[in-house]
Amino acid sequence: MSQASGPDVSDAQTTAQRLAIELHDVEAAIELVGSGVATRVTMGGLRFAEAVMERLRDEADRAGVVLDPLYWPEDAGCDVDVRRKDVEA
């Protein structure tokens, strides 16, 4: 069986790597905002924003931070606004 007819492992690896990077980046933004260094950080160009927000919502809540989605037109993606709870959206 040729390798071309099997599952595309590289796509799955790329997806997993991208998700891990986005999780790490948003976690860093939560820490930055939660520590008081910034009142708001916008993370742009996230392919997995909804999955990232779902996974990190409890962590953000414990840090006193809100994760707001900023949807792109035509459901092409999403940015995430990471802000302190006492800062208006």
SULNOR-V608787 format. One record per residue. N is the residue number from 1. RES is the residue in three letters. PSI is psi in whole degrees, 0 to 359 (NA if undefined). Layout:
# SULNOR-V608787
((N & RES & PSI) (N & RES & PSI))
This chain:
# SULNOR-V608787
((1 & MET & 133) (2 & SER & 155) (3 & GLN & 330) (4 & ALA & 335) (5 & SER & 351) (6 & GLY & 179) (7 & PRO & 148) (8 & ASP & 92) (9 & VAL & 327) (10 & SER & 322) (11 & ASP & 317) (12 & ALA & 320) (13 & GLN & 317) (14 & THR & 317) (15 & THR & 314) (16 & ALA & 319) (17 & GLN & 316) (18 & ARG & 317) (19 & LEU & 316) (20 & ALA & 319) (21 & ILE & 316) (22 & GLU & 320) (23 & LEU & 313) (24 & HIS & 315) (25 & ASP & 317) (26 & VAL & 324) (27 & GLU & 318) (28 & ALA & 321) (29 & ALA & 321) (30 & ILE & 315) (31 & GLU & 317) (32 & LEU & 311) (33 & VAL & 317) (34 & GLY & 330) (35 & SER & 348) (36 & GLY & 0) (37 & VAL & 324) (38 & ALA & 153) (39 & THR & 338) (40 & ARG & 143) (41 & VAL & 133) (42 & THR & 123) (43 & MET & 116) (44 & GLY & 156) (45 & GLY & 28) (46 & LEU & 127) (47 & ARG & 332) (48 & PHE & 35) (49 & ALA & 316) (50 & GLU & 318) (51 & ALA & 320) (52 & VAL & 313) (53 & MET & 319) (54 & GLU & 315) (55 & ARG & 328) (56 & LEU & 3) (57 & ARG & 316) (58 & ASP & 318) (59 & GLU & 317) (60 & ALA & 317) (61 & ASP & 317) (62 & ARG & 331) (63 & ALA & 359) (64 & GLY & 30) (65 & VAL & 148) (66 & VAL & 141) (67 & LEU & 112) (68 & ASP & 128) (69 & PRO & 142) (70 & LEU & 92) (71 & TYR & 144) (72 & TRP & 161) (73 & PRO & 150) (74 & GLU & 30) (75 & ASP & 38) (76 & ALA & 350) (77 & GLY & 195) (78 & CYS & 141) (79 & ASP & 165) (80 & VAL & 125) (81 & ASP & 118) (82 & VAL & 115) (83 & ARG & 155) (84 & ARG & 150) (85 & LYS & 332) (86 & ASP & 5) (87 & VAL & 130) (88 & GLU & 148) (89 & ALA & NA))
